[in-house]
Amino acid sequence: MEFEHISVLLEETIKELHMKPDGIYVDGTLGGGGHAYEVCKRLSEKGRYIGIDQDADAIAASTKRLREFGNQVTIVRDNYVNMPKVLGDLGITGVDGILLDLGVSSFQLDEKERGFTYREDVPLDMRMDQRQELSAREIVNAYSEMELFHIIRDYGEEKFAKNIAKHIVNKRKEKPVETTGELIDIIKGAIPMKVRAVGGHPAKRTFQAIRIECNRELDVLKDSLDAMIDLLNPGGRLCIITFHSLEDRIVKRAFKKNENPCTCPPNFPVCVCGKVSKGKQVTRKPIVPGEKELQENKRAKSSKLRVFEKAY
């Protein structure tokens, strides 16, 4: 199966990167190389692109897609939380732009063997990096009822989290929950029928929650943002595309803190904490897809782009 993923907010992201043809750009979520291809097209022979992804399928697909750019492109299989080390190993101390597209790729959702989908009955998996041990199956069968409740409530923003966690624990006493289909049936049984009839697939929020936990998505994002801003050259930009409110909130807070890190009480006449602004939020409000894009790609619906510019 081809690694397909329609790049969301593509034109807007390229525009906001404020590209320098001779610059160095990093993609922390390379995927199929959609954004990467558009960036590489705009680079001069002196320009350089580093693509990072933890998914083997993404690495294979982007390597093929970006082949025409030769040695200008370096692709590394890793998690973007390790970006400082990845760049350090390449002898790079500063870059002109960083991009993160935090959406699960269409390929990952559509390739049913990966176990991300709630539209097929397949083994529970949901690992973005197949090398890691923790999978959705372990989470569903080994986490306590309280842990499941917190994950489903906090990461899925699911109001029936308590009941879903209880149903999962009761069901797995009979036998382990092995497939997405079995989990969906459990979730349906925990949500009142009149609620299930409206508002999309009843398993959507729970699946999102388990996927986030499995891949430590929010922790990785929180742990990466300050370091990525530090990697930017003066005037360099960090562009991040999020797909749900939890991610967007983390990005918004980190950008705000890096723009105004002062911890002095508001009544102090001058700053004495010595914390200096690292730059500015370019986007007070996030950039969202236009009507045309929403019609062409329904998966763009919840996407938001935020941009931070390093101080000169």
Residue pairs with C-beta under 8 A, 6 or more apart in sequence:
1 107
1 110
1 111
2 61
2 107
3 31
3 32
3 57
3 58
3 60
3 61
3 62
3 105
3 107
4 32
4 105
4 106
4 107
4 110
5 31
5 32
5 34
5 105
5 106
5 107
6 34
6 106
6 296
6 297
6 299
6 300
7 13
7 31
7 34
7 35
7 38
7 101
8 101
8 103
8 241
8 289
8 293
8 297
8 299
8 300
8 303
9 241
9 287
9 288
9 289
9 293
9 300
9 303
9 305
10 34
10 35
10 38
12 287
12 305
13 35
13 99
13 101
13 239
13 241
13 305
14 35
14 38
14 39
14 42
16 237
16 239
16 282
16 283
16 287
16 305
16 307
17 25
17 39
17 97
17 99
17 237
17 239
18 97
18 235
18 237
18 309
19 25
19 39
19 42
19 43
19 96
19 97
20 47
20 96
21 42
21 43
21 44
21 46
21 47
22 43
22 44
22 46
22 47
23 43
23 47
23 48
23 95
23 96
23 97
24 47
24 48
24 49
24 50
24 92
24 94
24 95
24 96
25 39
25 43
25 47
25 48
25 49
25 50
25 95
25 96
25 97
25 98
25 99
26 49
26 50
26 51
26 52
26 83
26 87
26 95
26 97
26 98
26 99
26 231
27 35
27 36
27 39
27 49
27 50
27 51
27 52
27 98
27 99
27 100
27 101
28 52
28 80
28 83
28 98
28 99
28 100
28 224
28 228
29 52
29 53
29 80
29 99
29 100
29 101
29 102
30 36
30 51
30 52
30 53
30 58
30 59
30 62
30 75
31 53
31 55
31 58
31 61
31 62
31 101
31 105
31 107
32 58
32 61
32 62
32 65
32 105
32 107
33 51
33 61
33 62
33 65
33 66
35 99
35 101
36 49
36 51
36 62
36 65
36 66
36 73
37 65
37 66
39 49
39 97
39 99
40 47
40 49
40 66
40 69
40 72
40 73
43 49
43 69
43 72
45 72
47 72
48 72
48 73
48 74
49 66
49 69
49 72
49 73
49 74
50 73
50 74
50 75
50 76
50 86
50 87
50 90
50 92
50 95
51 62
51 66
51 73
51 74
51 75
51 76
52 75
52 76
52 77
52 78
52 79
52 80
52 82
52 83
52 86
53 59
53 62
53 75
53 77
53 78
54 77
54 78
54 79
54 128
54 129
55 105
55 108
55 128
55 129
55 130
56 77
56 130
57 107
57 108
57 111
58 105
58 107
59 75
59 77
61 107
62 75
63 75
66 73
66 75
74 90
76 86
78 86
79 129
79 220
80 100
80 220
80 224
81 220
81 223
81 224
83 98
83 224
83 227
83 228
83 231
84 227
84 230
84 231
87 93
87 95
87 231
94 231
94 232
94 233
94 236
95 231
95 232
95 233
95 236
96 232
96 233
96 235
96 236
96 237
97 232
97 236
97 237
97 238
97 239
98 228
98 231
98 232
98 236
98 237
98 238
98 239
99 238
99 239
99 240
100 238
100 239
100 240
100 241
101 241
102 217
102 221
102 240
102 241
102 242
102 243
102 247
103 241
103 243
103 299
103 303
104 116
104 128
104 211
104 243
106 299
108 114
108 116
108 128
109 116
109 117
110 117
112 120
112 122
113 122
113 123
113 125
114 125
114 126
114 127
115 122
115 123
115 124
115 125
115 126
115 135
115 136
115 180
116 125
116 126
116 207
116 211
117 180
118 180
118 184
118 201
118 203
118 204
118 207
119 201
120 180
120 181
121 179
121 180
121 181
121 182
121 184
122 179
122 180
122 181
123 137
123 178
123 179
123 180
124 135
124 136
124 137
124 140
124 177
124 178
124 179
124 180
124 183
125 135
125 136
125 137
126 135
126 136
126 207
126 210
126 211
126 214
126 215
127 134
127 135
127 136
127 214
127 215
128 215
129 215
134 214
135 214
136 210
136 211
136 214
137 176
137 177
137 178
139 148
139 151
139 210
139 213
139 214
140 148
140 168
140 172
140 177
140 183
140 210
141 172
141 176
141 177
143 151
144 169
145 165
145 166
145 168
145 169
146 165
148 164
148 165
148 168
148 169
149 161
149 162
149 165
150 161
151 209
151 210
151 212
151 213
152 158
152 161
152 164
152 165
152 205
152 206
152 209
152 210
153 161
153 162
154 209
154 246
155 208
155 209
155 212
155 213
155 218
155 246
156 205
156 206
156 207
156 208
156 209
157 205
157 245
157 246
158 164
158 205
158 206
158 209
160 190
160 191
160 192
160 195
161 206
163 190
163 191
164 186
164 187
164 190
164 191
164 206
166 190
167 186
167 187
167 189
167 190
168 177
168 183
168 186
171 177
171 182
171 186
177 183
177 186
180 207
183 203
183 206
183 207
184 202
184 203
187 202
187 203
187 206
188 196
188 202
188 203
191 202
195 202
196 202
208 244
211 217
212 218
212 246
217 247
218 246
218 247
218 250
221 247
221 250
221 251
222 250
222 254
225 238
225 250
225 251
225 254
225 255
225 258
226 254
226 258
228 238
229 238
229 254
229 258
229 278
229 279
229 308
229 310
230 278
232 238
232 279
232 310
233 310
234 310
234 311
234 312
235 309
235 310
235 312
236 309
236 310
237 282
237 307
237 308
237 309
237 310
238 307
238 308
238 310
239 305
239 306
239 307
240 251
240 305
240 306
240 307
241 303
241 304
241 305
242 248
242 251
242 286
242 303
242 304
242 306
243 302
243 303
243 304
244 302
248 286
248 304
248 306
251 306
252 306
255 281
255 306
255 308
256 281
258 277
258 278
258 279
258 308
259 277
259 278
259 279
259 280
259 281
259 308
260 277
261 275
261 276
261 277
261 278
262 271
262 273
262 275
263 273
263 275
264 271
264 272
264 273
277 311
278 310
278 311
279 308
279 309
279 310
279 311
280 308
280 309
280 311
281 306
281 307
281 308
282 307
282 308
282 309
283 305
283 306
283 307
286 304
286 305
286 306
287 304
287 305
287 306
287 307
288 303
288 304
288 305
289 297
289 300
289 301
289 303
293 300
294 300
294 301
